[in-house]
Amino acid sequence: MQLGILGFGEAGVRFAKDLSAAGLTGIVAYSRSGAKAQPGDALHAEAAAAGVTLVKTMRALCKSTDVIIALTPGKAALAAAKKISKHLQPGQIYVDMSSAAVKTMEDIAQLLDGKARFVDAAIMSPVPLNGIKGVIGASGADAEAFRVLMEPYGMNVKVVGVKPGGASAMKLIRSVCMKGLSAVLLECLEVAHRYGVLEAAAADIAGSFDERPFAQNMKRYVCGTAVHAERRIHEMADVLALLNSLDSSTRMTKSTRAKLMDVSKMGLREKFNAREPDTIAAVMDAIVALGPSKA
Ligand SMILES: NC(=O)c1ccc[n+]([C@@H]2O[C@H](COP(=O)([O-])OP(=O)(O)OC[C@H]3O[C@@H](n4cnc5c(N)ncnc54)[C@H](OP(=O)(O)O)[C@@H]3O)[C@@H](O)[C@H]2O)c1
């Protein structure tokens, strides 16, 4: 399997290093700065250390490669795909791993239709931390073929569907929770620090999360909130009063209170007879059945 990398920055360099260490040889890479670099420049040295030959054109990148992994900034993904499309062959797999919008991936799939095989891929964890061992979601008709090609070298590809855009959608959906949780923790720990209990509060919260596997916590949070939103609204009013008295950030807490008010108005408590439903899906079915959400 001959691999080409389009965009040779933090992720490209690390993936190349890991794949070379796993026995993949003959990797080539193209970036605009790489094309301008002279033999002996730092970029050439970095490439050589990662087992990579830098090439000067996209045409050279496409020549005799089976798979091309694009690792450009998300905002450059469509333009890069347009530029490279004239050099791609129908049998080649073009895998876009940049963090881009679902629509961008759908557009690239359409652009490459009949020109090359396309895989939408999404890197789910920090590359410097996990390299090729971190989960890479993949979607599209050729996602499974890509997974099979990369498996012998230890790349952790998980196929999430056959629709281009699916992997990027999964990453964005995940971000609602991962980034939201980070923002809530920032607000929570700020007030803890202002009140002088940072370490105790952090340990208490971590202890609560650690009591049981997260899947169980998630079910508790979702199913419990569906039927107890009303009383939690009152508690959030007291929380807001505390934050205000300490001049601490209130942005996330106000959103939590607004969300609880929305949930309370949905009538889920009545629907489930004030008893926590058994599954997250039951709650989501009930919410989606109410029609479009307004906020
Ligand atoms: N690093 C991570 O931990 C991580 C985690 C998750 C997702 N990602 C995603 O992976 C992608 C790459 O990330 P990175 O950290 O490697 O970024 P980076 O260090 O900024 O590298 C981006 C590379 O793309 C090249 N490039 C930029 N515009 C280009 C264009 N129009 N055509 C061709 N090459 C172009 C850049 O070089 P030139 O400007 O010289 O061409 C550079 O080599 C991004 O979409 C990022 O969001 C990264």
The ligand as an SDF file (V2000), in Angstrom:
LIG
                    3D

 48 52  0  0  0  0  0  0  0  0999 V2000
   -3.4060   17.9850   15.3800 N   0  0  0  0  0  0  0  0  0  0  0  0
   -4.4090   17.4010   16.0210 C   0  0  0  0  0  0  0  0  0  0  0  0
   -4.2910   16.9560   17.1720 O   0  0  0  0  0  0  0  0  0  0  0  0
   -5.7470   17.2670   15.3440 C   0  0  0  0  0  0  0  0  0  0  0  0
   -6.8090   16.6430   16.0370 C   0  0  0  0  0  0  0  0  0  0  0  0
   -8.0460   16.5070   15.4050 C   0  0  0  0  0  0  0  0  0  0  0  0
   -8.2130   16.9920   14.1070 C   0  0  0  0  0  0  0  0  0  0  0  0
   -7.1640   17.6030   13.4750 N   0  0  0  0  0  0  0  0  0  0  0  0
   -7.4020   18.1270   12.1150 C   0  0  0  0  0  0  0  0  0  0  0  0
   -6.4320   17.6280   11.2050 O   0  0  0  0  0  0  0  0  0  0  0  0
   -6.1290   18.6250   10.2270 C   0  0  0  0  0  0  0  0  0  0  0  0
   -4.6210   18.8820   10.2290 C   0  0  0  0  0  0  0  0  0  0  0  0
   -4.2660   19.3250   11.5280 O   0  0  0  0  0  0  0  0  0  0  0  0
   -2.7750   19.7420   11.9020 P   0  0  0  0  0  0  0  0  0  0  0  0
   -2.7560   19.8880   13.3720 O   0  0  0  0  0  0  0  0  0  0  0  0
   -1.8070   18.8550   11.2360 O   0  0  0  0  0  0  0  0  0  0  0  0
   -2.7050   21.1890   11.2370 O   0  0  0  0  0  0  0  0  0  0  0  0
   -1.3870   22.0250   10.8640 P   0  0  0  0  0  0  0  0  0  0  0  0
   -0.2720   21.6500   11.7680 O   0  0  0  0  0  0  0  0  0  0  0  0
   -1.8270   23.4430   10.7910 O   0  0  0  0  0  0  0  0  0  0  0  0
   -1.0200   21.5180    9.3970 O   0  0  0  0  0  0  0  0  0  0  0  0
   -1.8520   21.7720    8.2920 C   0  0  0  0  0  0  0  0  0  0  0  0
   -1.0720   21.4310    7.0460 C   0  0  0  0  0  0  0  0  0  0  0  0
   -1.8930   21.6890    5.9000 O   0  0  0  0  0  0  0  0  0  0  0  0
   -1.1280   22.4440    4.9450 C   0  0  0  0  0  0  0  0  0  0  0  0
   -2.0780   23.2450    4.1670 N   0  0  0  0  0  0  0  0  0  0  0  0
   -2.7930   24.3070    4.5760 C   0  0  0  0  0  0  0  0  0  0  0  0
   -3.5910   24.7350    3.5890 N   0  0  0  0  0  0  0  0  0  0  0  0
   -3.3710   23.9090    2.5290 C   0  0  0  0  0  0  0  0  0  0  0  0
   -3.8910   23.8480    1.2260 C   0  0  0  0  0  0  0  0  0  0  0  0
   -4.8090   24.7220    0.8040 N   0  0  0  0  0  0  0  0  0  0  0  0
   -3.4310   22.8710    0.4090 N   0  0  0  0  0  0  0  0  0  0  0  0
   -2.5020   22.0040    0.8120 C   0  0  0  0  0  0  0  0  0  0  0  0
   -1.9640   22.0110    2.0530 N   0  0  0  0  0  0  0  0  0  0  0  0
   -2.4080   22.9620    2.8840 C   0  0  0  0  0  0  0  0  0  0  0  0
   -0.1670   23.2470    5.7880 C   0  0  0  0  0  0  0  0  0  0  0  0
    1.0430   23.5820    5.1280 O   0  0  0  0  0  0  0  0  0  0  0  0
    1.1530   24.7310    4.0370 P   0  0  0  0  0  0  0  0  0  0  0  0
    0.3960   25.9220    4.5980 O   0  0  0  0  0  0  0  0  0  0  0  0
    2.6020   24.9340    3.8980 O   0  0  0  0  0  0  0  0  0  0  0  0
    0.5250   24.1850    2.7880 O   0  0  0  0  0  0  0  0  0  0  0  0
    0.2050   22.2360    6.8590 C   0  0  0  0  0  0  0  0  0  0  0  0
    1.2080   21.3510    6.4160 O   0  0  0  0  0  0  0  0  0  0  0  0
   -6.9580   19.8620   10.5920 C   0  0  0  0  0  0  0  0  0  0  0  0
   -8.1380   19.9070    9.8530 O   0  0  0  0  0  0  0  0  0  0  0  0
   -7.2490   19.6410   12.0790 C   0  0  0  0  0  0  0  0  0  0  0  0
   -8.4260   20.3010   12.5050 O   0  0  0  0  0  0  0  0  0  0  0  0
   -5.9490   17.7430   14.0490 C   0  0  0  0  0  0  0  0  0  0  0  0
  1  2  1  0
  2  3  2  0
  2  4  1  0
  4  5  1  0
  4 48  2  0
  5  6  2  0
  6  7  1  0
  7  8  2  0
  8  9  1  0
  8 48  1  0
  9 10  1  0
  9 46  1  0
 10 11  1  0
 11 12  1  0
 11 44  1  0
 12 13  1  0
 13 14  1  0
 14 15  2  0
 14 16  1  0
 14 17  1  0
 17 18  1  0
 18 19  2  0
 18 20  1  0
 18 21  1  0
 21 22  1  0
 22 23  1  0
 23 24  1  0
 23 42  1  0
 24 25  1  0
 25 26  1  0
 25 36  1  0
 26 27  1  0
 26 35  1  0
 27 28  2  0
 28 29  1  0
 29 30  1  0
 29 35  2  0
 30 31  1  0
 30 32  2  0
 32 33  1  0
 33 34  2  0
 34 35  1  0
 36 37  1  0
 36 42  1  0
 37 38  1  0
 38 39  2  0
 38 40  1  0
 38 41  1  0
 42 43  1  0
 44 45  1  0
 44 46  1  0
 46 47  1  0
M  CHG  2   8   1  16  -1
M  END
$$$$
